Amino acid sequence: MCFHQSMELENFEEALEALIASGAENYGDGDSMEKLHYLEARFDSFVTEATAAFEAGEQWAAEGAKTAASWISSRCRVPRSAAKRRVRLGRTLRHLPEVAQAWRDGDIGLDQAQAIASARRHRTEASMARDESMLVAQAAELGFEDFYRALSYWKQLADPDGAEASDEERKASRNVFLESSFSGMWLGQMTLDPISGSIVSSELNRLEHDLFEADCAEAKERLGRTARIDELARTLGPAPGRCHGGDGHPQSHRPGRGHPPRPALLGLCQLRGTPRAHL
């Protein structure tokens, strides 16, 4: 490391120490949050580009490491997977100058840069070279979820075969299980592709809403008044629907001492007469 480089890092460290000493609690306002994330994005960009230079310089090989990622994982105490992602991203940014510049300027962050870089494959190189500036502009202007949807649509147009294969891989990785444990607790997990997940989520929400409304109606008929939450027979938990009083206004509910809420997936399995389900 040359003298100039050492001085710059020492100056940065001193500035960071001063910032930390000033107390993080003094930066809990909205303007500070925006500024801190802006600076974080720029620093992430710098670290990634420095990592790319480290890989290219091969100092890691002279110290006996097999790869730059393995050296970083060992010496910097980061997960090997994270080190590999950083090295791969830095390598890809050499082919995405507009992404690198936007990230360097703080216009986009790590997640946006990673998303665009991962979309650059052999079959999308030409399309990426043509559309990089457009994707960078969307990454800088849109919220991340909206940008990711736009990027997914771009990938379908740029590489329809690859997008279809990726969808099939996601579908093949689907898995849902629900098990009763030895202690009587119910344990479950879902892994669903985007379309299947949306369908299942919508159906579970619908069933939860219908059961909740049915409980409200049954309790009101039985009690002659609007029921409290602890008086419901089979509440599934908070639902979009609410019991309504005689004046037509919603009745607020608080958790009571009655029947505990049941997970919606468990309710679905019980409705189907399946106490133990592998869906």
C-alpha positions in Angstrom: 0.0 0.0 0.0 1.5 3.4 -1.0 1.7 6.3 1.4 -1.2 8.2 -0.2 -3.5 5.2 0.0 -2.6 4.7 3.7 -3.4 8.4 4.5 -6.8 8.3 2.8 -7.8 5.2 4.7 -6.6 6.7 8.0 -8.5 9.9 7.2 -11.6 7.9 6.5 -11.2 5.9 9.7 -10.8 9.1 11.8 -13.9 10.5 10.2 -15.8 7.3 10.9 -14.6 7.3 14.6 -15.8 10.9 15.0 -19.2 10.0 13.5 -19.6 7.0 15.8 -18.5 9.1 18.8 -21.1 11.7 18.1 -23.8 9.1 18.9 -26.0 7.1 16.5 -29.1 8.3 18.4 -28.5 11.8 17.1 -29.1 10.6 13.5 -32.5 9.1 13.9 -34.3 11.7 11.7 -35.4 11.2 8.1 -32.8 13.4 6.5 -30.0 11.5 8.3 -31.5 8.2 7.3 -31.4 9.2 3.6 -27.9 10.6 3.9 -26.6 7.5 5.7 -28.0 5.1 3.1 -26.7 7.3 0.3 -23.2 7.1 1.9 -23.5 3.4 2.5 -24.3 2.8 -1.2 -21.2 4.8 -2.3 -19.0 3.0 0.2 -20.4 -0.4 -0.9 -19.5 0.5 -4.4 -16.0 1.5 -3.5 -15.4 -1.8 -1.5 -16.7 -3.8 -4.5 -14.5 -2.1 -7.0 -11.5 -2.5 -4.7 -12.4 -6.2 -4.3 -12.3 -6.5 -8.1 -8.9 -4.8 -8.2 -7.7 -7.2 -5.4 -8.8 -10.2 -7.4 -7.1 -8.9 -10.6 -3.8 -8.2 -8.7 -3.6 -11.8 -7.4 -1.8 -10.9 -4.2 -4.1 -13.5 -2.6 -2.4 -16.2 -4.7 1.1 -15.2 -3.4 -0.2 -15.8 0.1 -1.3 -19.3 -0.7 -5.1 -18.8 -1.2 -6.8 -20.6 -4.0 -9.1 -17.7 -4.8 -9.6 -14.1 -3.9 -12.9 -15.0 -2.3 -11.3 -17.6 0.0 -8.7 -15.1 1.1 -11.3 -12.5 1.9 -13.5 -15.0 3.7 -10.5 -16.1 5.9 -8.8 -12.8 6.5 -11.9 -10.6 6.7 -14.1 -13.1 8.6 -17.0 -12.9 6.2 -19.1 -15.9 4.9 -17.5 -17.5 1.8 -20.8 -17.1 -0.1 -20.8 -13.3 0.6 -17.1 -13.0 -0.5 -17.9 -14.9 -3.7 -20.9 -12.6 -4.4 -18.7 -9.5 -3.9 -15.9 -10.8 -6.1 -18.4 -11.9 -8.9 -20.2 -8.5 -8.7 -17.0 -6.6 -9.0 -15.9 -8.7 -12.0 -19.3 -8.1 -13.7 -19.2 -4.4 -13.1 -16.3 -4.1 -15.6 -18.8 -4.8 -18.3 -21.5 -2.5 -16.8 -19.9 1.0 -16.7 -23.2 2.8 -16.3 -24.3 0.6 -13.4 -20.9 1.1 -11.8 -21.0 4.9 -12.1 -24.6 5.2 -10.8 -23.6 3.1 -7.8 -20.5 5.1 -7.3 -22.6 8.3 -7.3 -25.1 6.8 -4.8 -28.0 6.9 -7.3 -28.5 3.2 -6.8 -27.5 0.7 -4.1 -26.0 -2.7 -3.7 -29.3 -4.5 -4.3 -30.0 -2.7 -7.6 -26.5 -3.2 -8.8 -26.6 -6.9 -7.9 -29.9 -7.4 -9.6 -28.8 -5.8 -12.9 -25.4 -7.7 -12.8 -27.2 -11.0 -12.3 -29.3 -10.3 -15.3 -26.2 -10.1 -17.5 -25.6 -13.5 -19.0 -24.1 -14.8 -22.2 -27.5 -14.7 -23.9 -28.3 -11.2 -22.7 -25.0 -9.4 -23.3 -26.2 -7.7 -26.4 -29.5 -6.6 -24.9 -27.8 -5.4 -21.8 -25.3 -3.3 -23.7 -28.3 -1.7 -25.5 -30.6 -1.3 -22.5 -28.1 -0.7 -19.6 -28.8 3.1 -19.3 -32.6 2.4 -19.3 -32.3 -0.2 -16.5 -30.1 2.1 -14.5 -32.6 4.9 -14.8 -35.4 2.7 -13.6 -33.3 1.4 -10.7 -32.6 5.1 -9.7 -36.3 6.2 -10.0 -38.4 3.2 -8.9 -38.8 1.6 -5.6 -36.9 -1.7 -5.4 -39.9 -4.0 -5.7 -41.2 -2.1 -8.8 -37.8 -2.0 -10.3 -37.3 -5.8 -9.8 -40.6 -6.5 -11.5 -39.5 -4.3 -14.4 -36.2 -6.1 -14.6 -37.9 -9.5 -14.5 -40.0 -8.4 -17.5 -36.9 -7.2 -19.3 -35.2 -10.6 -18.7 -38.3 -12.4 -20.2 -37.9 -10.3 -23.3 -34.1 -10.5 -23.5 -33.9 -14.2 -22.8 -37.3 -15.9 -23.0 -35.7 -19.4 -22.9 -33.6 -18.6 -19.9 -36.6 -16.9 -18.1 -38.7 -20.0 -18.7 -36.0 -22.3 -17.5 -35.6 -20.2 -14.3 -39.4 -20.4 -13.8 -39.3 -24.2 -14.1 -36.4 -24.4 -11.6 -38.4 -22.4 -9.1 -41.5 -24.6 -9.7 -39.4 -27.7 -9.2 -38.1 -26.4 -5.8 -41.7 -26.0 -4.4 -42.3 -27.7 -1.1 -45.0 -27.5 1.5 -45.3 -29.5 4.7 -47.3 -29.5 8.0 -46.4 -31.8 10.8 -47.6 -32.3 14.4 -44.7 -32.4 16.8 -44.2 -34.7 19.7 -45.4 -32.0 22.1 -48.5 -31.3 20.0 -47.2 -28.1 18.3 -47.7 -27.8 14.6 -44.6 -27.2 12.5 -44.8 -26.1 8.9 -42.9 -24.5 6.0 -43.7 -23.3 2.5 -41.4 -22.8 -0.5 -43.5 -21.7 -3.5 -42.7 -20.0 -6.8 -44.2 -16.5 -7.2 -47.4 -17.5 -9.0 -48.2 -20.5 -6.8 -47.4 -18.4 -3.7 -49.7 -15.7 -4.8 -52.5 -18.2 -5.4 -52.1 -20.0 -2.1 -51.8 -16.7 -0.2 -55.0 -15.3 -1.7 -56.9 -18.6 -1.0 -55.7 -18.7 2.6 -56.7 -15.1 3.1 -60.1 -15.8 1.6 -60.7 -18.8 3.9 -59.5 -16.9 6.9 -61.9 -14.1 6.1 -64.9 -16.4 5.5 -64.3 -18.4 8.7 -63.9 -15.2 10.7 -67.2 -13.8 9.3 -68.9 -17.1 9.9 -67.8 -17.0 13.6 -69.0 -13.4 13.9 -72.4 -14.3 12.5 -72.8 -17.5 14.6 -71.8 -15.7 17.8 -74.1 -12.7 17.1 -77.1 -15.1 16.5 -76.2 -17.1 19.7 -75.7 -14.1 21.9 -78.1 -11.6 20.4 -75.4 -9.0 20.2 -72.0 -8.4 18.6 -69.5 -10.9 20.1 -66.2 -10.0 21.6 -63.2 -11.7 20.2 -62.8 -14.1 23.2 -66.4 -15.3 22.6 -65.7 -16.5 19.1 -65.6 -20.3 18.6 -62.9 -20.7 16.0 -61.1 -17.5 15.3 -58.2 -17.8 12.9 -56.7 -14.5 14.0 -56.8 -11.0 12.5 -58.7 -10.9 9.2 -59.7 -8.3 6.7 -63.3 -8.6 7.7 -64.7 -7.5 11.1 -67.9 -8.1 13.0 -70.2 -5.2 12.7 -72.5 -3.8 15.3 -76.2 -3.0 14.8 -75.3 0.5 13.7 -73.2 -0.9 10.8 -69.9 0.4 12.1 -66.9 -2.0 12.5 -66.4 -3.5 16.0 -62.8 -3.4 17.1 -61.5 -6.7 18.5 -58.7 -7.3 21.0 -57.2 -10.7 21.8 -59.1 -12.3 24.7 -58.9 -15.3 26.8 -61.0 -17.5 24.6 -59.8 -19.9 21.9 -56.3 -19.1 20.5 -56.0 -18.1 16.9 -55.3 -21.0 14.5 -52.9 -20.7 11.6 -54.7 -20.3 8.4 -52.8 -23.2 6.8 -53.9 -25.5 9.6 -57.5 -24.3 9.1 -57.2 -25.1 5.4 -55.9 -28.6 6.2 -58.7 -29.2 8.7 -61.4 -28.0 6.3 -60.1 -30.6 3.8 -60.2 -33.3 6.6 -56.5 -33.7 6.5 -55.0 -33.5 10.1 -51.5 -34.1 8.7 -50.8 -32.8 5.3 -48.0 -32.9 2.8 -49.3 -30.6 0.1 
